[in-house]
């Protein structure tokens, strides 16, 4: 398979799904009693990755319906992580980070995304990922490419924006 096809063949949430399988592989089997009682067999580590994978799949489905003028790549490998989605189309280039907050209260306050009282670094990471993608695309294109970072908050119970983020 040609190298350029490998990236196109990646699916939304692919890295997160790998982390679920990896975590569960090292967890061992669930007890018979646990199975009988219907207790989730997922470890705490696997549950977080599973939630992330579900969010990425949902956002990936939406992005796939943007139309033929848009090019959507999923789970794009970066130097230290992977970008959930890269979207290129008439309105520009977008680095999309997914935050699955299904059923949780979310507050956006300047550069902070606060989920159920805990500050997460999604906004900072979105900027860093967009900068890395811009650097890679600019080097490949031989000219400056601007990449807009996006954070997509999936399924919050309540989303409160105390102060908007200028660039994300």
N, C-alpha and C positions, 0 to 999 in steps of 0.2 A: 504494500500500500504506500502511495506517495506521502511524504511527510506533511504536505499541506492538507491532505485529507484526514490525517489523524486528528488534528485539532477540530475539524468540522464534524467528526464522528463522536465527539464527546457529548455526553448528555448532561442536562441540568442536575446538579447535586451529586455528580459522579464522585468527587473527592469525599464529600460528606458520607456517602453510602459506603465507600471504602473504609472510612474511619469507624462506622458502625460495625461492619463485618470484622475488622481488625480487633476492636474492643471486645466483641462477643467471642471471638476465637480464643482469647486469653482468659475469658471469664469462667469457662467450664460449664457443665450442664446444670440446668435448673432441677431442683428436687421434684420428686413426684407430687409431694404435698403442694409445692408452689404452683405446679401446673394445674393440679386439681382445684386450687383456690383461685386460679385465674390471675395470679400475680405476674406482672410484666417480667419477662426474662431479661430485659435490657439492663445493663449496668448503668450507673449514673453517667459515665462518660459516653456510652453508646446512646443514651436518651437525648443528650444535647446534640449529638451529631445527627440523630434521627430527626429531631425537630428541625434542625437546619436543612437537612435534605428535603423534608416536606415543603418547607418554605421556598427553597430554590426550585423545586419541581413546579410549584404553583406559579411563581413568577416566570419561569421558563415557558410554561404553557401560554401565558398572556403575551409574552414577547414574540413567540412563534406566530402569533396572529397579527403582527404589525403590517404584514403585506410584503409584496415582492420587492419593494424599493428599499427594504431594510435587510441588513445582514446581521444575524444573531449567532454569536458563539457562546458556548456554555463552558464553565469550569476551565477557564483559560489559565494554564500554568504560568506563575510568576516566579521570581527568584526565591522568595521565602514562603509563598502561599499560592493560592489560586484565586482568580477573579471569578465571582459567581457568573456574571454575564457581561459580554462585550457587545454593544449594540452600535451599528454604524448605518447611517441613513441620511436622508435629506436634511434633517435638523442638526446633524453633527455626529460626534463620536461620544459614547456614554459608557462609563465603567459603572456597572450596577452591582451593588452589595445588598444582599438580602438579610433582613433582620426578622426572623419569625417570632413574633410576640403574641401568638394566638391566645386570646382571652386575658391578656395582661394589660395593665395600665402603663402607658408610655408617655413620657414628657420629653419634649425637645426644648432645650434651654441653651441658647447660643451654640457652643461646640459640643454639648453633651447630649447623649441619648440616655435617658434614665428609665429603666424598665423595672417595675415593681420596687422602686426605691434604690436600685443598684445602678451605678453609672457604668455604661458600656462604651467601648472605644470605636464603635462602628463609624462615626463621622470622621474621626482621625484616620482610621484604616481606609475608608473610602477615598480620602484625599491622597493617601500614600499610593494606593493601587492605581488611581487615575494618573498620578505623576509617573509611575513606573511604565504604565501602558503608553503614555504620551512620549516618553523617552524612547521606548522600543519602536513605536510607529514612526516617530520623527526620523530615527536613524534609518529605518527601512525605506521611508519615502524620500529622504534627502531634503526634507523641509519640515518646518515646525507644524506639528499636529496638536491641536487642543483637544483634550479629553475632559468631559464634564463628569465629575463624580456624582453618583446618585445612591441614596440609601432608600430602599423600599421596605417599609414596615408592613409586615403581613399580619392581618387578623387581630389587631389590638382591640381590647375591650373598650378602651378609651385612649384617644391620642390628643394630647394637649401640647400646643406650640406656644411656649411662653415668649420665646424670641426666635425669630427665623435665623437660619444659618445662611450666610451670604453666598457661599460658593458650592454648597452641597444640597 
